[in-house]
Amino acid sequence: MIDGALHRQLEMRDLTFSCWEMGEGPTALLLHGFPDTPASWAKVMPHLAASGFRAVALTLRGYEPSSQPSSQIEISDYQLAETAADVVAAINLLGSDPVHIVGHDWGSTLAYAATRMAPDKIKSLSLLAVPPSARLVEAIMTNEAQRDASAYMRFFQQVGIAEDEIRRDDFAYLEDLWRTWSPEWDIPATDLSIMKETFSRPKVLEAALSYYRAMSGAPEPKTAHLVAAPISVPTVAMNGASDGCILADAFRSAIRPDDFPKGITHIEVQGAGHFLQLEKPEEVSEHLAYFFKGT
């Protein structure tokens, strides 16, 4: 899936997760989002490797049949406490903690939660496209335009109906999301093809939607503390200026310096939307490498 990267399988928590690895040095653990795959890091990994880092792109729980806890999707298996624990287990297996953890979209939420869960294993936190979890709901609820942009989350709660609509016409719904969320990007056909092939695998779509369904309503106690403040490691929050998923003003409003006693830096990438690491890989990679080296 990622040219030039070593493909590995991590056996953890009675599941098997694929990951791709490139470079030597301090580890940067890269977590993808929805609707996406580890291939979203394919253009970033060579830059990080050239900058002296070991870049590891992990496949999230459920995005391949081998990491689905059962053939029947159970929403409880995709609660944040479970998916974040996968990330911590991966860090343990990679054997190089503390790591620089980088998340995009849902991966951002997982990176934040894993940092809350095991801060001693995290050297720095990088949040791409989705802002700090402690303020995310507030950013959505207090911004009317953002509530409209986030309407897809409510649609995803419709079990069965959402799956049928998303699968129609070769996943046209997901392609439309990509184009809406990154309106200035001329999306390569190969990127769309990789995404659609992933969601064609057994139960992957149901698993991915379960992340949203598990977060609906009031959070359980074991989840609530994973989206709270403060964060005890240096943090960078990076967004695309033209993001149609998390609007730039909503993203900025969710950044509160008091939530980050070790410091937080905000970077807004011009000419990029939601998939900024695919749209502007060199710029994003330069920001990440510079940030890593300063922590």
Phi and psi in degrees as GROMACS dihedral restraints (atoms count N, CA, C in turn):
[ dihedral_restraints ]
;  ai    aj    ak    al  type     phi  dphi    fc
    3     4     5     6     1  -122.6    20    10
    4     5     6     7     1   109.5    20    10
    6     7     8     9     1   -60.0    20    10
    7     8     9    10     1   135.8    20    10
    9    10    11    12     1    81.9    20    10
   10    11    12    13     1    -1.3    20    10
   12    13    14    15     1  -103.9    20    10
   13    14    15    16     1   148.4    20    10
   15    16    17    18     1   -81.2    20    10
   16    17    18    19     1   125.8    20    10
   18    19    20    21     1   -89.0    20    10
   19    20    21    22     1   129.0    20    10
   21    22    23    24     1  -129.6    20    10
   22    23    24    25     1   160.2    20    10
   24    25    26    27     1  -120.3    20    10
   25    26    27    28     1   132.1    20    10
   27    28    29    30     1  -107.2    20    10
   28    29    30    31     1   120.5    20    10
   30    31    32    33     1   -93.1    20    10
   31    32    33    34     1   111.9    20    10
   33    34    35    36     1  -154.7    20    10
   34    35    36    37     1   140.7    20    10
   36    37    38    39     1    55.2    20    10
   37    38    39    40     1    38.0    20    10
   39    40    41    42     1    65.0    20    10
   40    41    42    43     1    21.8    20    10
   42    43    44    45     1  -132.0    20    10
   43    44    45    46     1   165.9    20    10
   45    46    47    48     1  -121.3    20    10
   46    47    48    49     1   124.4    20    10
   48    49    50    51     1  -116.9    20    10
   49    50    51    52     1   135.6    20    10
   51    52    53    54     1   -86.0    20    10
   52    53    54    55     1   145.4    20    10
   54    55    56    57     1  -145.8    20    10
   55    56    57    58     1   162.0    20    10
   57    58    59    60     1  -125.6    20    10
   58    59    60    61     1   138.1    20    10
   60    61    62    63     1  -129.8    20    10
   61    62    63    64     1   140.3    20    10
   63    64    65    66     1  -150.7    20    10
   64    65    66    67     1   134.7    20    10
   66    67    68    69     1    92.2    20    10
   67    68    69    70     1   172.8    20    10
   69    70    71    72     1  -132.0    20    10
   70    71    72    73     1   149.2    20    10
   72    73    74    75     1   127.9    20    10
   73    74    75    76     1  -163.5    20    10
   75    76    77    78     1   -56.4    20    10
   76    77    78    79     1   143.0    20    10
   78    79    80    81     1   -84.3    20    10
   79    80    81    82     1   133.5    20    10
   81    82    83    84     1  -111.9    20    10
   82    83    84    85     1   110.1    20    10
   84    85    86    87     1   -90.4    20    10
   85    86    87    88     1   121.0    20    10
   87    88    89    90     1  -109.6    20    10
   88    89    90    91     1   125.8    20    10
   90    91    92    93     1  -117.5    20    10
   91    92    93    94     1   123.8    20    10
   93    94    95    96     1   -82.0    20    10
   94    95    96    97     1   175.5    20    10
   96    97    98    99     1  -122.3    20    10
   97    98    99   100     1  -153.0    20    10
   99   100   101   102     1  -120.0    20    10
  100   101   102   103     1   143.8    20    10
  102   103   104   105     1   -89.1    20    10
  103   104   105   106     1   104.3    20    10
  105   106   107   108     1  -153.5    20    10
  106   107   108   109     1  -177.0    20    10
  108   109   110   111     1  -145.8    20    10
  109   110   111   112     1   172.5    20    10
  111   112   113   114     1   -59.1    20    10
  112   113   114   115     1   -19.4    20    10
  114   115   116   117     1   -63.7    20    10
  115   116   117   118     1   -14.3    20    10
  117   118   119   120     1   -64.8    20    10
  118   119   120   121     1   -15.4    20    10
  120   121   122   123     1   -98.9    20    10
  121   122   123   124     1     3.9    20    10
  123   124   125   126     1   -60.4    20    10
  124   125   126   127     1   -31.9    20    10
  126   127   128   129     1   -89.4    20    10
  127   128   129   130     1   -15.4    20    10
  129   130   131   132     1   -89.0    20    10
  130   131   132   133     1   -37.4    20    10
  132   133   134   135     1   -57.0    20    10
  133   134   135   136     1   -44.2    20    10
  135   136   137   138     1   -62.1    20    10
  136   137   138   139     1   -36.1    20    10
  138   139   140   141     1   -67.1    20    10
  139   140   141   142     1   -42.4    20    10
  141   142   143   144     1   -65.9    20    10
  142   143   144   145     1   -40.1    20    10
  144   145   146   147     1   -61.8    20    10
  145   146   147   148     1   -42.4    20    10
  147   148   149   150     1   -67.1    20    10
  148   149   150   151     1   -21.5    20    10
  150   151   152   153     1   -90.8    20    10
  151   152   153   154     1     4.0    20    10
  153   154   155   156     1    96.4    20    10
  154   155   156   157     1    25.8    20    10
  156   157   158   159     1  -122.0    20    10
  157   158   159   160     1   153.4    20    10
  159   160   161   162     1   -93.7    20    10
  160   161   162   163     1   107.1    20    10
  162   163   164   165     1   -93.6    20    10
  163   164   165   166     1   126.3    20    10
  165   166   167   168     1  -126.6    20    10
  166   167   168   169     1   118.5    20    10
  168   169   170   171     1  -102.7    20    10
  169   170   171   172     1   117.5    20    10
  171   172   173   174     1   -99.8    20    10
  172   173   174   175     1   140.6    20    10
  174   175   176   177     1   -83.4    20    10
  175   176   177   178     1   129.0    20    10
  177   178   179   180     1   -71.7    20    10
  178   179   180   181     1   157.2    20    10
  180   181   182   183     1   -50.1    20    10
  181   182   183   184     1   131.1    20    10
  183   184   185   186     1    90.2    20    10
  184   185   186   187     1   -14.7    20    10
  186   187   188   189     1   -81.9    20    10
  187   188   189   190     1     5.5    20    10
  189   190   191   192     1  -151.9    20    10
  190   191   192   193     1   145.7    20    10
  192   193   194   195     1   -55.0    20    10
  193   194   195   196     1   -31.5    20    10
  195   196   197   198     1   -69.0    20    10
  196   197   198   199     1   -17.1    20    10
  198   199   200   201     1  -108.9    20    10
  199   200   201   202     1    17.7    20    10
  201   202   203   204     1   -94.5    20    10
  202   203   204   205     1   122.8    20    10
  204   205   206   207     1   -59.8    20    10
  205   206   207   208     1   -26.7    20    10
  207   208   209   210     1  -155.7    20    10
  208   209   210   211     1   163.7    20    10
  210   211   212   213     1   -68.7    20    10
  211   212   213   214     1   -24.9    20    10
  213   214   215   216     1   -98.8    20    10
  214   215   216   217     1   117.9    20    10
  216   217   218   219     1   -67.8    20    10
  217   218   219   220     1   124.8    20    10
  219   220   221   222     1  -113.3    20    10
  220   221   222   223     1   122.7    20    10
  222   223   224   225     1   -57.3    20    10
  223   224   225   226     1   -33.9    20    10
  225   226   227   228     1   -61.0    20    10
  226   227   228   229     1   -24.9    20    10
  228   229   230   231     1   -71.8    20    10
  229   230   231   232     1   -11.8    20    10
  231   232   233   234     1  -116.3    20    10
  232   233   234   235     1    16.9    20    10
  234   235   236   237     1   -63.9    20    10
  235   236   237   238     1   153.7    20    10
  237   238   239   240     1   -59.3    20    10
  238   239   240   241     1   -34.1    20    10
  240   241   242   243     1   -63.2    20    10
  241   242   243   244     1   -32.3    20    10
  243   244   245   246     1   -78.1    20    10
  244   245   246   247     1   -47.9    20    10
  246   247   248   249     1   -69.4    20    10
  247   248   249   250     1   -34.7    20    10
  249   250   251   252     1   -68.8    20    10
  250   251   252   253     1   -34.9    20    10
  252   253   254   255     1   -63.6    20    10
  253   254   255   256     1   -31.3    20    10
  255   256   257   258     1   -59.4    20    10
  256   257   258   259     1   -43.6    20    10
  258   259   260   261     1   -63.8    20    10
  259   260   261   262     1   -44.0    20    10
  261   262   263   264     1   -63.8    20    10
  262   263   264   265     1   -40.1    20    10
  264   265   266   267     1   -62.8    20    10
  265   266   267   268     1   -38.9    20    10
  267   268   269   270     1   -63.6    20    10
  268   269   270   271     1   -41.8    20    10
  270   271   272   273     1   -59.5    20    10
  271   272   273   274     1   -42.5    20    10
  273   274   275   276     1   -61.6    20    10
  274   275   276   277     1   -42.6    20    10
  276   277   278   279     1   -71.1    20    10
  277   278   279   280     1   -33.5    20    10
  279   280   281   282     1   -68.7    20    10
  280   281   282   283     1   -22.5    20    10
  282   283   284   285     1    69.8    20    10
  283   284   285   286     1    34.0    20    10
  285   286   287   288     1  -144.0    20    10
  286   287   288   289     1    29.2    20    10
  288   289   290   291     1   -70.8    20    10
  289   290   291   292     1   151.2    20    10
  291   292   293   294     1   -79.4    20    10
  292   293   294   295     1   151.8    20    10
  294   295   296   297     1  -113.7    20    10
  295   296   297   298     1   159.4    20    10
  297   298   299   300     1   -85.6    20    10
  298   299   300   301     1   117.9    20    10
  300   301   302   303     1  -106.2    20    10
  301   302   303   304     1   131.3    20    10
  303   304   305   306     1  -128.0    20    10
  304   305   306   307     1   125.5    20    10
  306   307   308   309     1  -126.1    20    10
  307   308   309   310     1   143.0    20    10
  309   310   311   312     1  -119.0    20    10
  310   311   312   313     1   132.2    20    10
  312   313   314   315     1    58.6    20    10
  313   314   315   316     1  -124.2    20    10
  315   316   317   318     1   -58.4    20    10
  316   317   318   319     1   -32.5    20    10
  318   319   320   321     1   -60.3    20    10
  319   320   321   322     1   -30.3    20    10
  321   322   323   324     1   -64.2    20    10
  322   323   324   325     1   -44.7    20    10
  324   325   326   327     1   -62.8    20    10
  325   326   327   328     1   -41.4    20    10
  327   328   329   330     1   -67.4    20    10
  328   329   330   331     1   -39.6    20    10
  330   331   332   333     1   -63.1    20    10
  331   332   333   334     1   -42.6    20    10
  333   334   335   336     1   -60.7    20    10
  334   335   336   337     1   -48.1    20    10
  336   337   338   339     1   -64.3    20    10
  337   338   339   340     1   -40.6    20    10
  339   340   341   342     1   -64.9    20    10
  340   341   342   343     1   -34.2    20    10
  342   343   344   345     1   -68.0    20    10
  343   344   345   346     1   -38.0    20    10
  345   346   347   348     1   -67.4    20    10
  346   347   348   349     1   -35.5    20    10
  348   349   350   351     1   -74.8    20    10
  349   350   351   352     1   -39.4    20    10
  351   352   353   354     1  -143.6    20    10
  352   353   354   355     1    67.0    20    10
  354   355   356   357     1   -61.5    20    10
  355   356   357   358     1   -25.3    20    10
  357   358   359   360     1   -69.4    20    10
  358   359   360   361     1   -16.2    20    10
  360   361   362   363     1   -97.8    20    10
  361   362   363   364     1     0.1    20    10
  363   364   365   366     1  -117.2    20    10
  364   365   366   367     1   126.1    20    10
  366   367   368   369     1   -89.2    20    10
  367   368   369   370     1   -38.5    20    10
  369   370   371   372     1  -152.9    20    10
  370   371   372   373     1   159.1    20    10
  372   373   374   375     1  -124.5    20    10
  373   374   375   376     1   129.5    20    10
  375   376   377   378     1  -123.2    20    10
  376   377   378   379     1   123.3    20    10
  378   379   380   381     1  -112.2    20    10
  379   380   381   382     1   116.7    20    10
  381   382   383   384     1  -112.2    20    10
  382   383   384   385     1   127.7    20    10
  384   385   386   387     1    76.5    20    10
  385   386   387   388     1   -31.8    20    10
  387   388   389   390     1  -115.3    20    10
  388   389   390   391     1   128.1    20    10
  390   391   392   393     1   -78.1    20    10
  391   392   393   394     1   178.8    20    10
  393   394   395   396     1   -52.1    20    10
  394   395   396   397     1   131.8    20    10
  396   397   398   399     1   -59.7    20    10
  397   398   399   400     1   -32.1    20    10
  399   400   401   402     1   -60.2    20    10
  400   401   402   403     1   -24.3    20    10
  402   403   404   405     1  -120.7    20    10
  403   404   405   406     1     4.8    20    10
  405   406   407   408     1   -64.2    20    10
  406   407   408   409     1   -49.4    20    10
  408   409   410   411     1   -61.6    20    10
  409   410   411   412     1   -41.4    20    10
  411   412   413   414     1   -61.6    20    10
  412   413   414   415     1   -40.4    20    10
  414   415   416   417     1   -63.0    20    10
  415   416   417   418     1   -35.6    20    10
  417   418   419   420     1   -74.2    20    10
  418   419   420   421     1   -45.5    20    10
  420   421   422   423     1   -73.5    20    10
  421   422   423   424     1   -25.3    20    10
  423   424   425   426     1   -99.1    20    10
  424   425   426   427     1     2.9    20    10
  426   427   428   429     1  -126.0    20    10
  427   428   429   430     1   109.0    20    10
  429   430   431   432     1   -61.1    20    10
  430   431   432   433     1   -42.7    20    10
  432   433   434   435     1   -63.2    20    10
  433   434   435   436     1   -37.3    20    10
  435   436   437   438     1   -69.2    20    10
  436   437   438   439     1   -36.8    20    10
  438   439   440   441     1   -59.9    20    10
  439   440   441   442     1   -41.5    20    10
  441   442   443   444     1   -64.2    20    10
  442   443   444   445     1   -42.1    20    10
  444   445   446   447     1   -66.4    20    10
  445   446   447   448     1   -25.2    20    10
  447   448   449   450     1   -95.1    20    10
  448   449   450   451     1    10.6    20    10
  450   451   452   453     1   -60.6    20    10
  451   452   453   454     1   -26.9    20    10
  453   454   455   456     1   -58.6    20    10
  454   455   456   457     1   -29.7    20    10
  456   457   458   459     1   -63.9    20    10
  457   458   459   460     1   -37.5    20    10
  459   460   461   462     1   -69.1    20    10
  460   461   462   463     1   -39.4    20    10
  462   463   464   465     1   -60.1    20    10
  463   464   465   466     1   -36.8    20    10
  465   466   467   468     1   -66.6    20    10
  466   467   468   469     1   -15.5    20    10
  468   469   470   471     1   -75.6    20    10
  469   470   471   472     1   -11.4    20    10
  471   472   473   474     1   -85.5    20    10
  472   473   474   475     1    91.0    20    10
  474   475   476   477     1   -62.3    20    10
  475   476   477   478     1   130.0    20    10
  477   478   479   480     1    89.1    20    10
  478   479   480   481     1   -51.5    20    10
  480   481   482   483     1   -64.4    20    10
  481   482   483   484     1   -45.9    20    10
  483   484   485   486     1   -62.7    20    10
  484   485   486   487     1   -43.5    20    10
  486   487   488   489     1   -60.2    20    10
  487   488   489   490     1   -44.8    20    10
  489   490   491   492     1   -63.1    20    10
  490   491   492   493     1   -43.4    20    10
  492   493   494   495     1   -66.3    20    10
  493   494   495   496     1   -42.0    20    10
  495   496   497   498     1   -66.6    20    10
  496   497   498   499     1   -36.7    20    10
  498   499   500   501     1   -76.2    20    10
  499   500   501   502     1   -18.0    20    10
  501   502   503   504     1   -63.0    20    10
  502   503   504   505     1   143.0    20    10
  504   505   506   507     1    53.8    20    10
  505   506   507   508     1    50.4    20    10
  507   508   509   510     1    56.1    20    10
  508   509   510   511     1    50.3    20    10
  510   511   512   513     1    58.8    20    10
  511   512   513   514     1    40.1    20    10
  513   514   515   516     1   -60.6    20    10
  514   515   516   517     1   -32.1    20    10
  516   517   518   519     1   -59.9    20    10
  517   518   519   520     1   -45.4    20    10
  519   520   521   522     1   -68.0    20    10
  520   521   522   523     1   -38.2    20    10
  522   523   524   525     1   -62.4    20    10
  523   524   525   526     1   -40.5    20    10
  525   526   527   528     1   -63.7    20    10
  526   527   528   529     1   -37.4    20    10
  528   529   530   531     1   -59.8    20    10
  529   530   531   532     1   -47.2    20    10
  531   532   533   534     1   -56.9    20    10
  532   533   534   535     1   -44.5    20    10
  534   535   536   537     1   -71.0    20    10
  535   536   537   538     1   -34.1    20    10
  537   538   539   540     1   -72.0    20    10
  538   539   540   541     1   -40.1    20    10
  540   541   542   543     1   -76.8    20    10
  541   542   543   544     1   -26.9    20    10
  543   544   545   546     1  -127.8    20    10
  544   545   546   547     1    72.4    20    10
  546   547   548   549     1   -68.7    20    10
  547   548   549   550     1   -18.6    20    10
  549   550   551   552     1   -97.4    20    10
  550   551   552   553     1     1.4    20    10
  552   553   554   555     1   -96.9    20    10
  553   554   555   556     1   129.3    20    10
  555   556   557   558     1   -85.6    20    10
  556   557   558   559     1    93.3    20    10
  558   559   560   561     1   -70.2    20    10
  559   560   561   562     1   124.2    20    10
  561   562   563   564     1   -63.8    20    10
  562   563   564   565     1   140.3    20    10
  564   565   566   567     1   -60.6    20    10
  565   566   567   568     1   -31.7    20    10
  567   568   569   570     1   -65.4    20    10
  568   569   570   571     1   -35.7    20    10
  570   571   572   573     1   -66.7    20    10
  571   572   573   574     1   -42.2    20    10
  573   574   575   576     1   -65.4    20    10
  574   575   576   577     1   -38.7    20    10
  576   577   578   579     1   -63.3    20    10
  577   578   579   580     1   -43.6    20    10
  579   580   581   582     1   -62.0    20    10
  580   581   582   583     1   -44.1    20    10
  582   583   584   585     1   -61.5    20    10
  583   584   585   586     1   -47.6    20    10
  585   586   587   588     1   -66.8    20    10
  586   587   588   589     1   -37.3    20    10
  588   589   590   591     1   -63.1    20    10
  589   590   591   592     1   -39.3    20    10
  591   592   593   594     1   -62.3    20    10
  592   593   594   595     1   -45.9    20    10
  594   595   596   597     1   -76.9    20    10
  595   596   597   598     1    -6.5    20    10
  597   598   599   600     1   -83.2    20    10
  598   599   600   601     1   -12.4    20    10
  600   601   602   603     1   -72.8    20    10
  601   602   603   604     1   154.5    20    10
  603   604   605   606     1   -55.1    20    10
  604   605   606   607     1   124.5    20    10
  606   607   608   609     1    65.8    20    10
  607   608   609   610     1     6.1    20    10
  609   610   611   612     1   -66.9    20    10
  610   611   612   613     1   -43.0    20    10
  612   613   614   615     1   -61.3    20    10
  613   614   615   616     1   -46.0    20    10
  615   616   617   618     1   -60.9    20    10
  616   617   618   619     1   -39.9    20    10
  618   619   620   621     1   -64.5    20    10
  619   620   621   622     1   -45.4    20    10
  621   622   623   624     1   -62.7    20    10
  622   623   624   625     1   -40.7    20    10
  624   625   626   627     1   -69.0    20    10
  625   626   627   628     1   -24.9    20    10
  627   628   629   630     1   -66.2    20    10
  628   629   630   631     1   -25.3    20    10
  630   631   632   633     1   -58.7    20    10
  631   632   633   634     1   -44.5    20    10
  633   634   635   636     1   -70.0    20    10
  634   635   636   637     1   -41.9    20    10
  636   637   638   639     1   -67.1    20    10
  637   638   639   640     1   -33.4    20    10
  639   640   641   642     1   -70.7    20    10
  640   641   642   643     1   -21.6    20    10
  642   643   644   645     1   -97.1    20    10
  643   644   645   646     1     0.4    20    10
  645   646   647   648     1   -76.5    20    10
  646   647   648   649     1   150.9    20    10
  648   649   650   651     1    76.6    20    10
  649   650   651   652     1  -171.0    20    10
  651   652   653   654     1   -70.3    20    10
  652   653   654   655     1   132.5    20    10
  654   655   656   657     1   -69.3    20    10
  655   656   657   658     1   145.3    20    10
  657   658   659   660     1   -69.8    20    10
  658   659   660   661     1   155.8    20    10
  660   661   662   663     1   -53.6    20    10
  661   662   663   664     1   -38.8    20    10
  663   664   665   666     1   -71.6    20    10
  664   665   666   667     1   -15.5    20    10
  666   667   668   669     1   -97.4    20    10
  667   668   669   670     1   -36.9    20    10
  669   670   671   672     1   -56.2    20    10
  670   671   672   673     1   -41.8    20    10
  672   673   674   675     1   -70.7    20    10
  673   674   675   676     1   -16.7    20    10
  675   676   677   678     1   -80.6    20    10
  676   677   678   679     1   -11.1    20    10
  678   679   680   681     1  -114.7    20    10
  679   680   681   682     1    16.3    20    10
  681   682   683   684     1   -93.8    20    10
  682   683   684   685     1   174.5    20    10
  684   685   686   687     1  -108.3    20    10
  685   686   687   688     1   163.0    20    10
  687   688   689   690     1   -92.4    20    10
  688   689   690   691     1   170.4    20    10
  690   691   692   693     1  -106.4    20    10
  691   692   693   694     1   128.4    20    10
  693   694   695   696     1  -100.9    20    10
  694   695   696   697     1    21.9    20    10
  696   697   698   699     1  -131.7    20    10
  697   698   699   700     1   158.0    20    10
  699   700   701   702     1   -57.8    20    10
  700   701   702   703     1   140.0    20    10
  702   703   704   705     1  -135.0    20    10
  703   704   705   706     1   143.9    20    10
  705   706   707   708     1  -124.1    20    10
  706   707   708   709     1   138.1    20    10
  708   709   710   711     1  -119.8    20    10
  709   710   711   712     1   123.8    20    10
  711   712   713   714     1  -128.5    20    10
  712   713   714   715     1   132.0    20    10
  714   715   716   717     1  -137.6    20    10
  715   716   717   718     1   159.8    20    10
  717   718   719   720     1   -87.1    20    10
  718   719   720   721     1   137.1    20    10
  720   721   722   723     1   -63.8    20    10
  721   722   723   724     1   -26.9    20    10
  723   724   725   726     1  -108.2    20    10
  724   725   726   727     1    24.2    20    10
  726   727   728   729     1   -60.6    20    10
  727   728   729   730     1   126.6    20    10
  729   730   731   732     1   -96.6    20    10
  730   731   732   733     1     0.1    20    10
  732   733   734   735     1   -96.1    20    10
  733   734   735   736     1   -62.8    20    10
  735   736   737   738     1  -107.9    20    10
  736   737   738   739     1   108.0    20    10
  738   739   740   741     1   -66.1    20    10
  739   740   741   742     1   149.5    20    10
  741   742   743   744     1   -58.3    20    10
  742   743   744   745     1   -40.5    20    10
  744   745   746   747     1   -70.9    20    10
  745   746   747   748     1   -34.2    20    10
  747   748   749   750     1   -66.7    20    10
  748   749   750   751     1   -40.4    20    10
  750   751   752   753     1   -59.8    20    10
  751   752   753   754     1   -48.4    20    10
  753   754   755   756     1   -62.4    20    10
  754   755   756   757     1   -38.0    20    10
  756   757   758   759     1   -66.6    20    10
  757   758   759   760     1   -20.7    20    10
  759   760   761   762     1   -86.3    20    10
  760   761   762   763     1    -2.2    20    10
  762   763   764   765     1   -97.3    20    10
  763   764   765   766     1   111.3    20    10
  765   766   767   768     1  -121.0    20    10
  766   767   768   769     1   111.7    20    10
  768   769   770   771     1   -53.5    20    10
  769   770   771   772     1   -32.3    20    10
  771   772   773   774     1   -64.6    20    10
  772   773   774   775     1   -21.1    20    10
  774   775   776   777     1   -76.6    20    10
  775   776   777   778     1    -9.7    20    10
  777   778   779   780     1  -131.9    20    10
  778   779   780   781     1    78.0    20    10
  780   781   782   783     1   -61.7    20    10
  781   782   783   784     1   -20.7    20    10
  783   784   785   786     1   -90.3    20    10
  784   785   786   787     1     2.1    20    10
  786   787   788   789     1   103.6    20    10
  787   788   789   790     1   142.8    20    10
  789   790   791   792     1  -136.8    20    10
  790   791   792   793     1   136.2    20    10
  792   793   794   795     1  -113.7    20    10
  793   794   795   796     1   133.5    20    10
  795   796   797   798     1  -107.8    20    10
  796   797   798   799     1   131.1    20    10
  798   799   800   801     1  -127.3    20    10
  799   800   801   802     1   125.4    20    10
  801   802   803   804     1  -109.1    20    10
  802   803   804   805     1   119.6    20    10
  804   805   806   807     1   -91.0    20    10
  805   806   807   808     1   116.9    20    10
  807   808   809   810     1   -75.0    20    10
  808   809   810   811     1   147.1    20    10
  810   811   812   813     1    74.7    20    10
  811   812   813   814     1    16.2    20    10
  813   814   815   816     1  -131.0    20    10
  814   815   816   817     1   153.1    20    10
  816   817   818   819     1  -111.0    20    10
  817   818   819   820     1  -138.7    20    10
  819   820   821   822     1   -68.1    20    10
  820   821   822   823     1   -37.4    20    10
  822   823   824   825     1   -94.3    20    10
  823   824   825   826     1    55.2    20    10
  825   826   827   828     1   -61.5    20    10
  826   827   828   829     1   -30.8    20    10
  828   829   830   831     1   -72.3    20    10
  829   830   831   832     1   -20.5    20    10
  831   832   833   834     1   -90.5    20    10
  832   833   834   835     1   -32.6    20    10
  834   835   836   837     1   -78.7    20    10
  835   836   837   838     1   -40.5    20    10
  837   838   839   840     1  -130.8    20    10
  838   839   840   841     1    61.8    20    10
  840   841   842   843     1   -63.1    20    10
  841   842   843   844     1   -37.9    20    10
  843   844   845   846     1   -67.2    20    10
  844   845   846   847     1   -45.1    20    10
  846   847   848   849     1   -65.2    20    10
  847   848   849   850     1   -45.3    20    10
  849   850   851   852     1   -62.2    20    10
  850   851   852   853     1   -43.6    20    10
  852   853   854   855     1   -62.8    20    10
  853   854   855   856     1   -41.1    20    10
  855   856   857   858     1   -62.5    20    10
  856   857   858   859     1   -42.9    20    10
  858   859   860   861     1   -62.3    20    10
  859   860   861   862     1   -44.0    20    10
  861   862   863   864     1   -64.6    20    10
  862   863   864   865     1   -48.6    20    10
  864   865   866   867     1   -60.9    20    10
  865   866   867   868     1   -43.0    20    10
  867   868   869   870     1   -61.3    20    10
  868   869   870   871     1   -43.8    20    10
  870   871   872   873     1   -63.8    20    10
  871   872   873   874     1   -47.0    20    10
  873   874   875   876     1   -55.7    20    10
  874   875   876   877     1   -45.8    20    10
  876   877   878   879     1   -68.5    20    10
  877   878   879   880     1   -20.5    20    10
  879   880   881   882     1   -91.0    20    10
  880   881   882   883     1    -0.2    20    10
